[in-house]
């Protein structure tokens, strides 16, 4: 082995880590063993910087079957059915190689779900790009990244036959050096047919199934645990290559396997490949394992044990089968034209023993590697920039007419329709999509088996998190829950993807800690526990980090799939109400960003009781048949929410909204919604009982959009809303 200091540096291990390894092994490690420790103790696999703050997340509720710690979270959705879901990041790979990075992100999250025994039925994605407008090199590169990421997501999901039913896409210069690609998958299974990533039972065989192992993705987990610099931005060999057709075969083979009583546990080979899957399966039960790496199916010649253990080749699973059932398991996978080999067995030694053509090449205690990775207590420091931005608001700038402000805001890429993106995704395959992309707010699928519906929404406002990392994270939980409630579903649980900068920077660590506190507070107050998630750190290039971006995906249940609320106007003549209270709140707002290019101010006030009352009103009024549509008010305020509802429905509105300051039609106060009411008397009585302010602001109909002193022909609103994004993103083609 070369100089140990060089080896440690290339594996992102410290001298302290090395002393810890010496203590665990009682001897010097070989290169293979260092590679295993490096992968398992990487930020990506061990959560060593974040674990301190993740402890204490609310994770339990009567409907939670499985919380964090498994491949995905599981909740009960009634009648013996369970929803299995998780969100993961594939940020670094997607920045290096957008098509394969995004495609393998989708493939990985799909495997996390179907390894639990659930058939994937819906995908979402949360995408953040840099500046895409203009002729410059940065904008041109960002447009290239958008096109590559969208093609990768679409191709993989479409080949798998899993609908991409929604998501969110936003743009900010803070992502110029580090885009974010977060993928979410939800699957369905029976509550008594859930499978876990466990290996136990002495002598039980360990079976490798799926595609052959190559050298692609080597070092991927370690790469994802480092910042980008000019030197390492071209790390293409660390990006995996996906094969959705192989994964489709793997999915169907697994679904067939799950109908039989052949296995003890199964685990996806994700980050760190065979290393993480084997150590985690044994680590969860305190077992040991022997594996013969010379029996692992190889795609390339001359591969060595180090490469077999650390390759991140896609479309692979590790199975712990019941003794005597080996041939039956192998038969299923070979029938689906997949590789399948018995490569080891479970032991009682508590060690991972690796062999290569009969020779033992590694012997590592499992527990210290999988369950006792170093937990770092990194320094934290409140960022200095917060003092500079907190006291500055829109009243410090020259007033702009509401008409001019509206014309700028409605044209913002954050507001306009992204059909250029989602039309590349099959959103209707499986025929269960009741509310798909472009319909505003949450996406909804029906559950064929019980006549209910699942609503899901992914949300985060990075500007809110920049000016107030705790409040911004809490606001993301509220926003995702509010979107779900607007469809008539009751929010039940979240999965998260916490994207932050370099944890070695105390200011970033402070942002992360505050974000976790915000999620804990909001999830506890709103009774929406965290059941799964992912942390992505080191989202930084040349010492410039992204805004704190804790993506939150909320899942909720509607007891009646026939009562799914749309989010755009339904019927001419119906009354439209604004629910909730509007204050003069523009901290982190789209108004400040678009008109003054500033991200500053104080976050709008958070009141969880008001938020819950709003949810309850919309959910119960929908059950009673009082509502024709509902949409939350968020980015751009009431004026933008109404304009989007008009554009999507093709129906105008003349709205008059109470506003102490004329600009408050663009205020972003929380806990508000716009509803179209079919039964006014009953609805107002319910609103009063629940303590929710309800202000009648107009009636659906006409050929124009009007909100106070703002007006525009409906056809012009639609022209901007539906065509602007395509014009920007296709300008190089």
C-alpha positions as CSV (number, residue, x, y, z in Angstrom):
1,X,0.0,0.0,0.0
2,X,1.3,3.5,-0.8
3,X,2.0,6.1,1.8
4,X,-0.7,5.9,4.4
5,X,-1.3,9.7,4.6
6,X,-1.9,9.8,0.8
7,X,-4.3,6.8,1.1
8,X,-6.2,8.5,3.9
9,X,-6.4,11.8,2.1
10,X,-7.7,10.1,-1.1
11,X,-10.4,8.3,1.0
12,X,-11.4,11.5,2.9
13,X,-10.3,9.9,6.2
14,X,-8.6,11.9,9.0
15,X,-5.8,10.7,11.3
16,X,-8.4,10.5,14.0
17,X,-10.5,8.2,11.8
18,X,-7.4,6.1,11.2
19,X,-6.6,5.7,14.9
20,X,-10.2,4.7,15.4
21,X,-9.8,2.0,12.6
22,X,-6.6,0.7,14.3
23,X,-8.5,0.4,17.6
24,X,-11.4,-1.4,16.0
25,X,-9.3,-3.9,14.0
26,X,-6.4,-4.2,16.5
27,X,-4.0,-4.1,13.5
28,X,-3.2,-2.1,10.4
29,X,-5.9,-2.2,7.7
30,X,-5.3,-3.1,4.1
31,X,-6.5,-1.0,1.2
32,X,-9.8,-2.9,0.9
33,X,-10.6,-2.4,4.5
34,X,-9.7,1.3,4.3
35,X,-12.1,1.6,1.4
36,X,-14.9,0.0,3.4
37,X,-14.4,2.3,6.3
38,X,-14.1,5.3,4.0
39,X,-17.5,4.5,2.3
40,X,-19.4,3.6,5.5
41,X,-18.1,6.6,7.4
42,X,-18.6,9.1,4.6
43,X,-21.0,11.9,5.2
44,X,-23.4,10.3,2.6
45,X,-23.6,7.0,4.4
46,X,-23.0,7.7,8.1
47,X,-24.7,11.1,8.6
48,X,-21.8,11.9,10.9
49,X,-22.2,15.7,10.8
50,X,-26.0,15.6,10.9
51,X,-26.9,12.7,13.2
52,X,-26.7,14.9,16.3
53,X,-29.5,17.1,15.0
54,X,-31.7,14.4,13.4
55,X,-32.1,12.7,16.7
56,X,-35.4,13.8,18.2
57,X,-37.4,14.1,15.0
58,X,-41.0,13.2,15.6
59,X,-41.2,9.7,14.0
60,X,-44.2,8.0,15.6
61,X,-48.0,8.1,15.1
62,X,-50.7,5.4,15.1
63,X,-50.6,5.3,11.3
64,X,-46.8,5.0,11.1
65,X,-45.7,1.4,10.5
66,X,-42.0,2.0,9.8
67,X,-40.1,5.2,10.6
68,X,-36.5,6.2,9.7
69,X,-33.8,3.5,9.7
70,X,-35.0,1.3,6.9
71,X,-34.9,1.7,3.1
72,X,-38.1,3.8,3.2
73,X,-40.8,4.9,5.6
74,X,-44.2,3.1,5.7
75,X,-47.6,4.4,6.8
76,X,-51.0,2.6,7.1
77,X,-53.6,3.9,4.5
78,X,-56.4,1.6,5.6
79,X,-58.0,-1.7,4.6
80,X,-54.8,-3.6,4.9
81,X,-52.8,-1.3,2.6
82,X,-49.6,0.6,3.3
83,X,-47.9,3.5,1.5
84,X,-44.1,3.2,1.3
85,X,-42.1,6.4,0.4
86,X,-38.8,8.2,0.6
87,X,-36.9,11.1,-0.9
88,X,-33.2,11.0,-1.9
89,X,-30.7,13.4,-3.4
90,X,-28.5,12.9,-6.4
91,X,-27.1,16.4,-6.5
92,X,-23.4,16.0,-7.2
93,X,-23.8,13.3,-9.9
94,X,-26.4,15.4,-11.7
95,X,-24.1,18.4,-11.7
96,X,-21.2,16.4,-13.2
97,X,-23.3,14.4,-15.7
98,X,-26.9,15.6,-15.7
99,X,-28.6,12.8,-17.7
100,X,-27.1,9.8,-15.9
101,X,-27.0,11.6,-12.5
102,X,-30.7,12.3,-12.6
103,X,-31.6,8.9,-14.2
104,X,-29.7,6.9,-11.5
105,X,-31.2,9.1,-8.8
106,X,-34.7,8.0,-10.0
107,X,-33.5,4.4,-10.2
108,X,-32.1,4.5,-6.7
109,X,-35.2,5.8,-5.0
110,X,-37.3,3.3,-6.9
111,X,-35.2,0.5,-5.5
112,X,-35.5,1.9,-2.0
113,X,-39.2,1.6,-2.3
114,X,-39.6,-1.7,-4.0
115,X,-37.1,-3.4,-1.8
116,X,-39.7,-3.0,0.9
117,X,-42.1,-5.1,-1.0
118,X,-44.1,-2.1,-2.5
119,X,-44.8,-1.6,-6.2
120,X,-43.9,2.0,-7.0
121,X,-47.0,4.0,-8.1
122,X,-45.8,7.6,-8.1
123,X,-42.7,9.8,-8.5
124,X,-42.1,13.4,-7.7
125,X,-39.0,15.5,-8.1
126,X,-37.7,18.7,-6.5
127,X,-35.2,20.5,-8.8
128,X,-33.1,23.6,-8.2
129,X,-31.1,25.2,-11.0
130,X,-29.0,28.4,-11.3
131,X,-29.7,31.3,-13.6
132,X,-31.1,30.1,-16.9
133,X,-32.1,33.4,-18.5
134,X,-29.8,35.4,-20.7
135,X,-27.0,34.9,-23.3
136,X,-24.1,34.3,-20.8
137,X,-22.1,31.1,-20.4
138,X,-23.5,30.4,-16.9
139,X,-27.1,30.6,-18.2
140,X,-26.3,28.5,-21.2
141,X,-24.7,25.8,-19.0
142,X,-27.7,25.8,-16.7
143,X,-30.1,25.4,-19.5
144,X,-28.0,22.4,-20.6
145,X,-28.2,21.0,-17.1
146,X,-32.0,21.5,-17.1
147,X,-32.4,19.6,-20.4
148,X,-30.1,16.8,-19.3
149,X,-31.7,16.3,-15.8
150,X,-35.3,16.4,-17.2
151,X,-34.4,13.9,-19.9
152,X,-32.7,11.6,-17.4
153,X,-35.7,11.7,-15.0
154,X,-38.2,11.2,-17.8
155,X,-36.4,8.4,-19.6
156,X,-35.9,6.3,-16.5
157,X,-39.3,6.8,-15.0
158,X,-41.1,6.3,-18.3
159,X,-39.1,3.0,-19.0
160,X,-40.1,1.8,-15.5
161,X,-43.7,2.5,-16.1
162,X,-44.0,4.6,-13.0
163,X,-45.8,7.9,-13.4
164,X,-44.1,11.2,-12.5
165,X,-47.1,13.0,-11.0
166,X,-45.7,16.3,-9.9
167,X,-42.8,18.1,-8.2
168,X,-41.3,21.6,-8.2
169,X,-38.6,23.5,-10.0
170,X,-37.0,26.7,-9.0
171,X,-34.1,28.9,-10.1
172,X,-31.6,31.0,-8.2
173,X,-28.0,32.1,-8.8
174,X,-27.0,30.3,-5.5
175,X,-27.4,27.0,-7.5
176,X,-25.1,28.1,-10.4
177,X,-22.3,26.0,-8.9
178,X,-24.3,23.2,-7.4
179,X,-27.8,22.2,-8.8
180,X,-30.1,20.1,-6.6
181,X,-31.9,17.0,-7.9
182,X,-34.1,15.4,-5.2
183,X,-36.2,12.4,-6.2
184,X,-39.3,11.0,-4.4
185,X,-41.0,7.6,-4.9
186,X,-44.2,6.3,-3.3
187,X,-45.2,2.6,-3.5
188,X,-48.1,0.5,-2.3
189,X,-48.2,-2.9,-0.6
190,X,-50.2,-4.9,1.8
191,X,-49.5,-4.2,5.5
192,X,-48.6,-7.8,6.1
193,X,-46.3,-8.1,3.1
194,X,-43.6,-5.5,4.0
195,X,-40.0,-6.6,3.7
196,X,-37.0,-5.3,5.6
197,X,-33.2,-4.9,5.0
198,X,-32.1,-7.6,7.4
199,X,-29.7,-10.5,7.4
200,X,-30.0,-13.1,10.2
201,X,-30.2,-16.8,10.8
202,X,-26.8,-18.6,11.0
203,X,-26.1,-20.4,7.7
204,X,-28.8,-18.5,5.7
205,X,-27.5,-17.8,2.2
206,X,-26.6,-14.3,1.0
207,X,-27.6,-13.9,-2.7
208,X,-26.5,-11.2,-5.2
209,X,-29.2,-10.4,-7.8
210,X,-29.6,-7.9,-10.7
211,X,-27.0,-6.5,-13.1
212,X,-23.4,-7.4,-13.2
213,X,-20.9,-5.3,-11.2
214,X,-18.6,-2.9,-13.2
215,X,-16.3,-0.1,-12.2
216,X,-18.9,2.7,-12.6
217,X,-19.7,4.8,-9.6
218,X,-16.5,3.9,-7.8
219,X,-16.1,6.3,-4.9
220,X,-19.5,7.8,-5.4
221,X,-20.5,8.0,-1.7
222,X,-17.1,9.6,-0.9
223,X,-17.5,12.1,-3.9
224,X,-21.0,13.0,-2.6
225,X,-19.4,13.9,0.7
226,X,-17.1,16.6,-0.7
227,X,-17.4,20.1,-2.1
228,X,-16.7,20.9,-5.7
229,X,-13.6,22.7,-6.8
230,X,-12.2,23.5,-10.2
231,X,-10.1,20.3,-9.9
232,X,-12.8,17.8,-9.1
233,X,-15.8,19.0,-11.1
234,X,-15.1,16.5,-13.9
235,X,-15.4,13.3,-11.8
236,X,-17.4,11.4,-14.4
237,X,-16.1,8.0,-13.4
238,X,-17.8,8.4,-10.0
239,X,-21.3,8.8,-11.6
240,X,-23.2,5.6,-12.1
241,X,-24.7,4.5,-15.4
242,X,-28.4,3.5,-15.3
243,X,-30.3,0.8,-17.3
244,X,-34.0,1.2,-16.7
245,X,-34.8,-1.9,-18.6
246,X,-32.7,-4.0,-16.3
247,X,-34.4,-2.3,-13.3
248,X,-37.8,-3.0,-14.7
249,X,-36.8,-6.7,-14.9
250,X,-35.5,-6.5,-11.3
251,X,-38.7,-4.9,-10.1
252,X,-40.9,-7.6,-11.6
253,X,-38.6,-10.4,-10.3
254,X,-38.7,-8.9,-6.8
255,X,-42.5,-8.6,-7.0
256,X,-42.7,-12.3,-7.9
257,X,-40.3,-13.2,-5.1
258,X,-42.3,-11.3,-2.5
259,X,-45.3,-13.5,-3.2
260,X,-43.3,-16.5,-1.8
261,X,-41.9,-17.3,1.6
262,X,-38.3,-17.6,0.5
263,X,-36.4,-14.7,2.1
264,X,-35.5,-13.1,5.4
265,X,-34.5,-9.7,4.1
266,X,-33.6,-7.7,1.0
267,X,-31.6,-4.5,0.5
268,X,-30.9,-2.2,-2.4
269,X,-27.3,-1.7,-3.4
270,X,-27.2,2.1,-3.4
271,X,-24.4,4.4,-2.2
272,X,-21.3,2.4,-1.5
273,X,-22.8,-0.6,-3.3
274,X,-22.1,-4.1,-1.9
275,X,-20.4,-2.5,1.1
276,X,-23.4,-0.6,2.5
277,X,-26.0,-3.2,1.7
278,X,-24.1,-6.1,3.4
279,X,-22.9,-4.1,6.4
280,X,-26.4,-2.5,7.0
281,X,-28.2,-5.8,6.6
282,X,-25.9,-7.5,9.2
283,X,-25.6,-4.4,11.3
284,X,-29.4,-4.2,11.9
285,X,-29.4,-7.6,13.5
286,X,-26.0,-7.9,15.1
287,X,-25.1,-10.8,12.7
288,X,-21.9,-11.5,10.9
289,X,-21.5,-12.4,7.2
290,X,-19.1,-14.2,4.9
291,X,-18.9,-13.3,1.3
292,X,-16.8,-14.7,-1.6
293,X,-16.2,-11.7,-3.9
294,X,-14.9,-14.0,-6.7
295,X,-18.5,-15.2,-7.1
296,X,-19.9,-11.7,-7.7
297,X,-21.0,-11.4,-11.4
298,X,-18.5,-9.1,-13.1
299,X,-19.1,-6.8,-16.1
300,X,-15.4,-6.0,-16.6
301,X,-12.3,-8.1,-16.7
302,X,-9.5,-7.9,-14.1
303,X,-11.7,-6.5,-11.3
304,X,-10.3,-6.7,-7.7
305,X,-12.1,-7.0,-4.4
306,X,-11.8,-3.3,-3.7
307,X,-13.8,-2.6,-6.8
308,X,-16.4,-5.2,-6.2
309,X,-17.1,-3.8,-2.7
310,X,-17.2,-0.1,-3.6
311,X,-18.6,-0.1,-7.2
312,X,-22.0,1.7,-7.4
313,X,-23.2,-0.1,-10.5
314,X,-26.9,0.2,-10.7
315,X,-29.9,-2.2,-10.6
316,X,-28.6,-4.6,-8.0
317,X,-30.0,-6.1,-4.8
318,X,-28.6,-8.2,-1.9
319,X,-30.9,-10.9,-0.5
320,X,-30.7,-12.9,2.7
321,X,-32.7,-16.1,1.8
322,X,-34.0,-18.9,4.0
323,X,-31.7,-21.9,4.0
324,X,-32.8,-24.4,1.4
325,X,-34.6,-21.8,-0.7
326,X,-31.5,-20.8,-2.7
327,X,-32.4,-22.5,-5.9
328,X,-36.0,-21.2,-5.9
329,X,-34.7,-17.6,-5.5
330,X,-32.1,-18.0,-8.2
331,X,-34.7,-19.6,-10.5
332,X,-37.0,-16.5,-10.3
333,X,-34.2,-14.0,-11.1
334,X,-32.7,-16.1,-13.9
335,X,-36.2,-16.4,-15.4
336,X,-36.3,-12.6,-15.7
337,X,-32.9,-12.7,-17.4
338,X,-31.0,-11.3,-14.4
339,X,-27.7,-12.4,-12.8
340,X,-28.2,-14.3,-9.5
341,X,-25.5,-15.9,-7.5
342,X,-25.1,-17.2,-3.9
343,X,-22.1,-15.2,-2.7
344,X,-22.1,-15.9,1.0
345,X,-23.9,-16.7,4.2
346,X,-24.9,-15.3,7.6
347,X,-22.6,-16.1,10.5
348,X,-22.7,-15.5,14.3
349,X,-19.2,-13.9,14.4
350,X,-20.3,-10.3,14.2
351,X,-17.6,-9.8,11.5
352,X,-17.7,-9.2,7.8
353,X,-15.3,-11.8,6.3
354,X,-14.5,-11.2,2.7
355,X,-12.8,-13.9,0.5
356,X,-11.2,-13.8,-2.9
357,X,-10.6,-17.2,-4.6
358,X,-10.3,-18.9,-1.2
359,X,-8.1,-16.3,0.5
360,X,-9.5,-14.1,3.2
361,X,-8.9,-10.5,2.1
362,X,-10.8,-8.5,4.8
363,X,-12.1,-9.2,8.3
364,X,-14.0,-6.3,9.9
365,X,-16.4,-6.1,12.9
366,X,-19.8,-5.1,11.5
367,X,-21.2,-3.1,14.3
368,X,-18.5,-0.4,14.7
369,X,-18.7,0.2,10.9
370,X,-22.4,0.2,10.4
371,X,-23.9,1.3,13.7
372,X,-21.0,3.3,15.4
373,X,-19.7,5.6,12.8
374,X,-18.1,8.7,14.2
375,X,-20.7,11.4,15.3
376,X,-19.2,14.8,14.9
377,X,-20.1,17.8,17.0
378,X,-19.1,20.4,14.5
379,X,-18.8,24.1,15.5
380,X,-21.8,26.3,14.8
381,X,-22.0,30.0,14.4
382,X,-24.9,32.3,13.4
383,X,-24.2,33.7,10.0
384,X,-23.0,37.3,9.9
385,X,-25.2,38.1,6.9
386,X,-28.4,37.7,8.9
387,X,-27.7,41.0,10.7
388,X,-27.4,42.8,7.4
389,X,-30.7,41.6,5.9
390,X,-33.1,41.3,8.8
391,X,-34.1,45.0,9.0
392,X,-34.6,45.7,5.3
393,X,-38.0,45.4,3.6
394,X,-40.0,46.6,0.6
395,X,-40.7,49.9,2.3
396,X,-37.0,50.8,2.0
397,X,-37.3,50.9,-1.8
398,X,-39.0,53.1,-4.4
399,X,-42.7,52.2,-4.8
400,X,-43.6,50.3,-8.0
401,X,-47.2,50.3,-9.4
402,X,-49.1,47.1,-8.7
403,X,-49.7,46.7,-12.4
404,X,-46.0,46.8,-13.3
405,X,-45.2,44.6,-10.3
406,X,-47.8,42.0,-11.4
407,X,-46.5,41.9,-15.0
408,X,-43.0,41.2,-13.7
409,X,-44.1,38.6,-11.1
410,X,-46.5,36.6,-13.5
411,X,-43.5,36.3,-15.9
412,X,-41.2,34.9,-13.2
413,X,-39.8,31.5,-14.0
414,X,-40.8,30.5,-10.4
415,X,-44.4,31.2,-11.2
416,X,-45.0,30.2,-14.8
417,X,-46.2,26.7,-15.9
418,X,-43.4,24.1,-16.3
419,X,-45.2,21.9,-18.8
420,X,-42.0,21.9,-21.0
421,X,-40.6,19.8,-18.1
422,X,-43.5,17.5,-17.1
423,X,-44.7,16.8,-20.6
424,X,-41.5,14.7,-20.9
425,X,-42.7,12.6,-18.1
426,X,-45.5,10.0,-18.4
427,X,-47.8,11.1,-15.7
428,X,-50.8,8.8,-16.5
429,X,-49.2,5.3,-16.8
430,X,-50.9,2.9,-14.4
431,X,-54.1,4.9,-14.8
432,X,-54.4,6.0,-11.2
433,X,-53.3,9.7,-11.5
434,X,-56.2,11.8,-10.5
435,X,-54.3,15.1,-10.2
436,X,-51.1,15.3,-12.1
437,X,-48.4,17.9,-12.9
438,X,-49.6,21.3,-13.9
439,X,-52.8,21.1,-11.9
440,X,-51.4,23.3,-9.1
441,X,-50.6,22.3,-5.5
442,X,-50.6,18.6,-4.6
443,X,-50.6,15.6,-6.9
444,X,-53.1,12.8,-6.2
445,X,-53.3,9.2,-7.1
446,X,-56.2,6.8,-6.4
447,X,-55.7,3.6,-4.5
448,X,-57.5,1.0,-6.6
449,X,-57.6,-1.5,-3.7
450,X,-59.6,0.6,-1.3
451,X,-61.2,3.5,-3.1
452,X,-59.2,6.1,-1.3
453,X,-56.6,8.5,-2.7
454,X,-53.1,9.6,-1.7
455,X,-52.1,13.2,-2.1
456,X,-48.4,14.2,-2.1
457,X,-46.5,17.5,-2.5
458,X,-42.8,18.5,-2.4
459,X,-42.1,22.0,-1.2
460,X,-39.3,24.3,0.0
461,X,-38.8,28.0,-0.4
462,X,-35.0,28.5,-0.4
463,X,-35.3,32.3,0.1
464,X,-37.2,31.7,3.4
465,X,-34.5,29.4,4.5
466,X,-31.8,31.9,3.7
467,X,-33.3,34.7,5.8
468,X,-34.5,32.3,8.6
469,X,-33.2,28.7,8.5
470,X,-35.5,27.5,11.3
471,X,-38.7,29.3,10.2
472,X,-38.0,28.5,6.5
473,X,-37.8,24.7,7.3
474,X,-41.0,24.9,9.3
475,X,-42.6,26.8,6.5
476,X,-41.7,24.0,4.1
477,X,-43.5,21.5,6.3
478,X,-46.5,23.8,6.5
479,X,-46.5,24.5,2.7
480,X,-46.3,20.8,1.7
481,X,-49.1,20.0,4.2
482,X,-51.2,22.9,3.1
483,X,-51.0,21.7,-0.5
484,X,-52.0,18.2,0.4
485,X,-55.0,19.6,2.5
486,X,-56.1,21.7,-0.5
487,X,-56.7,18.5,-2.4
488,X,-59.1,17.3,0.4
489,X,-56.6,14.9,1.9
490,X,-55.4,14.8,5.5
491,X,-51.6,15.3,5.8
492,X,-50.1,12.3,7.6
493,X,-46.3,12.1,7.3
494,X,-43.2,13.6,5.6
495,X,-40.0,12.4,4.1
496,X,-37.3,15.0,3.7
497,X,-34.1,15.7,1.7
498,X,-32.0,18.2,3.6
499,X,-29.7,20.0,1.2
500,X,-27.1,22.3,2.7
501,X,-23.6,23.6,2.1
502,X,-20.2,22.6,3.6
503,X,-20.6,21.3,7.2
504,X,-17.0,22.3,7.9
505,X,-18.3,25.9,7.8
506,X,-19.7,26.7,11.2
507,X,-22.3,29.0,9.6
508,X,-23.6,26.2,7.4
509,X,-23.8,23.9,10.4
510,X,-25.8,26.5,12.3
511,X,-28.2,26.7,9.3
512,X,-28.5,23.0,9.3
513,X,-29.2,22.8,13.1
514,X,-31.8,25.5,12.8
515,X,-33.5,23.7,9.9
516,X,-33.7,20.6,11.9
517,X,-35.2,22.5,14.8
518,X,-37.8,24.0,12.5
519,X,-38.8,20.6,11.1
520,X,-39.1,19.1,14.5
521,X,-41.3,21.9,15.7
522,X,-43.5,21.9,12.7
523,X,-43.9,18.1,12.5
524,X,-44.8,17.9,16.2
525,X,-47.3,20.8,16.0
526,X,-48.9,19.5,12.8
527,X,-48.9,15.8,13.8
528,X,-47.0,14.8,10.6
529,X,-44.1,12.6,11.7
530,X,-40.9,12.1,9.7
531,X,-40.8,8.5,8.4
532,X,-37.7,8.6,6.1
533,X,-35.3,11.0,4.6
534,X,-31.8,12.0,3.4
535,X,-29.2,14.5,4.2
536,X,-27.1,16.1,1.4
537,X,-24.2,18.2,2.5
538,X,-21.2,19.8,0.7
539,X,-23.4,21.4,-1.9
540,X,-20.8,24.0,-2.5
541,X,-18.4,25.0,-5.3
542,X,-15.3,27.1,-4.8
543,X,-16.5,28.0,-1.2
544,X,-19.9,29.2,-2.4
545,X,-22.7,27.2,-0.9
546,X,-26.3,26.8,-1.9
547,X,-29.1,28.4,0.1
548,X,-30.3,26.0,2.9
549,X,-32.8,23.9,1.0
550,X,-34.7,21.3,3.1
551,X,-37.1,19.8,0.6
552,X,-40.2,18.4,2.3
553,X,-42.5,15.8,0.7
554,X,-45.8,15.4,2.5
555,X,-48.1,12.5,2.0
556,X,-51.8,12.6,3.0
557,X,-54.9,10.4,2.7
558,X,-58.3,11.2,1.3
559,X,-60.9,8.6,2.4
560,X,-62.8,9.1,-0.9
561,X,-61.1,9.1,-4.3
562,X,-64.3,10.6,-5.7
563,X,-63.9,13.7,-3.6
564,X,-60.5,15.1,-4.8
565,X,-60.5,18.9,-4.9
566,X,-59.1,20.6,-8.0
567,X,-56.9,23.7,-7.6
568,X,-58.3,25.8,-10.4
569,X,-61.7,27.4,-11.0
570,X,-64.5,25.0,-11.8
571,X,-67.8,26.8,-12.5
572,X,-68.8,30.3,-13.7
573,X,-70.8,32.2,-11.1
574,X,-69.4,30.5,-8.1
575,X,-68.2,32.7,-5.2
576,X,-64.5,32.9,-4.4
577,X,-63.2,33.4,-0.8
578,X,-59.8,34.2,0.6
579,X,-59.2,32.2,3.8
580,X,-56.8,33.4,6.5
581,X,-55.3,36.7,7.4
582,X,-53.1,38.9,5.3
583,X,-50.4,41.1,6.8
584,X,-47.8,43.3,5.2
585,X,-45.2,40.5,5.0
586,X,-42.6,40.4,2.3
587,X,-39.5,38.8,3.9
588,X,-37.9,36.5,1.4
589,X,-40.7,37.2,-1.0
590,X,-40.9,36.8,-4.7
591,X,-41.8,40.5,-4.9
592,X,-38.5,41.5,-3.3
593,X,-36.5,39.0,-5.4
594,X,-38.0,39.9,-8.8
595,X,-38.4,43.7,-8.4
596,X,-35.3,44.5,-6.4
597,X,-33.1,41.4,-6.7
598,X,-33.0,41.2,-2.9
599,X,-33.4,38.3,-0.5
600,X,-33.9,39.9,2.8
601,X,-36.4,40.9,5.5
602,X,-38.2,39.0,8.3
603,X,-40.1,35.8,7.6
604,X,-43.9,35.9,7.9
605,X,-45.3,34.9,11.2
606,X,-45.9,31.2,11.9
607,X,-49.1,30.1,13.7
608,X,-49.5,26.3,13.7
609,X,-53.0,26.6,15.2
610,X,-54.2,28.8,12.3
611,X,-52.5,26.4,9.9
612,X,-54.3,23.4,11.3
613,X,-57.6,25.2,11.4
614,X,-57.2,26.1,7.7
615,X,-56.5,22.4,6.9
616,X,-59.5,21.2,8.9
617,X,-61.8,23.7,7.2
618,X,-60.9,22.7,3.7
619,X,-60.8,19.0,4.4
620,X,-64.2,18.9,6.2
621,X,-65.9,21.4,3.8
622,X,-64.8,19.1,0.9
623,X,-66.2,16.1,2.6
624,X,-69.5,17.9,2.9
625,X,-69.5,18.8,-0.8
626,X,-69.3,22.6,-0.1
627,X,-66.2,23.4,-2.3
628,X,-65.5,23.4,-6.0
629,X,-61.8,24.1,-5.8
630,X,-59.1,25.1,-3.3
631,X,-55.6,26.5,-3.8
632,X,-53.1,27.7,-1.2
633,X,-51.7,31.2,-1.3
634,X,-47.9,31.3,-1.3
635,X,-45.2,32.7,-3.6
636,X,-46.4,36.0,-5.1
637,X,-49.4,36.3,-2.8
638,X,-53.1,36.4,-3.6
639,X,-52.8,38.1,-7.0
640,X,-50.4,35.5,-8.3
641,X,-52.5,32.6,-6.9
642,X,-55.7,33.9,-8.5
643,X,-53.9,34.5,-11.8
644,X,-52.6,30.9,-11.9
645,X,-56.1,29.6,-11.1
646,X,-57.5,31.6,-13.9
647,X,-54.9,30.6,-16.4
648,X,-55.2,26.9,-15.7
649,X,-59.0,26.9,-15.7
650,X,-59.4,29.2,-18.6
651,X,-62.0,31.2,-16.6
652,X,-61.5,34.9,-15.5
653,X,-62.2,36.6,-12.2
654,X,-62.8,40.1,-10.9
655,X,-61.4,40.1,-7.4
656,X,-61.5,42.8,-4.8
657,X,-59.3,42.0,-1.8
658,X,-59.0,43.9,1.5
659,X,-55.5,45.5,1.6
660,X,-54.2,48.1,4.1
661,X,-51.3,48.6,1.8
662,X,-52.0,48.3,-2.0
663,X,-49.0,46.0,-2.3
664,X,-50.4,43.5,0.1
665,X,-52.1,41.6,-2.8
666,X,-48.5,40.3,-3.2
667,X,-47.8,39.6,0.5
668,X,-46.7,36.1,1.4
669,X,-48.4,35.7,4.8
670,X,-48.7,32.0,5.8
671,X,-51.8,29.9,6.4
672,X,-54.0,31.3,3.6
673,X,-56.0,29.7,0.8
674,X,-58.4,30.6,-2.0
675,X,-61.5,28.5,-2.3
676,X,-64.4,28.4,-4.7
677,X,-67.5,27.8,-2.7
678,X,-70.6,25.9,-3.9
679,X,-72.5,26.1,-0.6
680,X,-71.8,29.6,0.9
681,X,-74.1,29.5,3.9
682,X,-72.9,26.1,5.2
683,X,-69.2,27.0,4.5
684,X,-69.3,30.3,6.3
685,X,-70.9,28.6,9.4
686,X,-68.1,26.0,9.4
687,X,-65.4,28.7,8.9
688,X,-66.8,30.7,11.8
689,X,-66.9,27.6,14.0
690,X,-63.2,26.8,13.3
691,X,-62.1,30.4,13.7
692,X,-60.9,30.9,10.1
693,X,-61.4,34.3,8.6
694,X,-63.3,34.0,5.2
695,X,-63.5,37.1,3.0
696,X,-65.5,37.0,-0.2
697,X,-63.3,38.4,-2.9
698,X,-65.1,37.7,-6.2
699,X,-67.0,35.5,-8.6
700,X,-65.7,33.1,-11.2
701,X,-66.2,34.2,-14.8
702,X,-65.4,36.6,-17.6
703,X,-62.6,37.1,-20.1
704,X,-60.2,39.1,-17.8
705,X,-58.2,38.7,-14.7
706,X,-58.6,41.6,-12.2
707,X,-57.3,41.9,-8.6
708,X,-57.8,45.3,-7.1
709,X,-55.8,47.7,-9.3
710,X,-54.2,45.0,-11.4
711,X,-55.8,43.7,-14.6
712,X,-54.9,41.7,-17.7
713,X,-56.8,39.9,-20.4
714,X,-57.1,36.2,-19.6
715,X,-55.6,35.3,-23.0
716,X,-52.5,37.4,-22.1
717,X,-52.2,35.8,-18.7
718,X,-52.4,32.4,-20.4
719,X,-49.9,33.3,-23.1
720,X,-47.3,34.3,-20.5
721,X,-48.1,31.5,-18.1
722,X,-48.0,28.6,-20.6
723,X,-45.3,29.7,-23.0
724,X,-42.6,31.7,-21.2
725,X,-40.7,28.8,-19.7
726,X,-40.4,27.0,-23.0
727,X,-39.1,30.2,-24.7
728,X,-36.3,30.6,-22.1
729,X,-35.2,27.0,-21.9
730,X,-35.2,26.2,-25.6
731,X,-33.3,29.3,-26.8
732,X,-30.1,27.4,-27.5
733,X,-31.8,24.5,-29.4
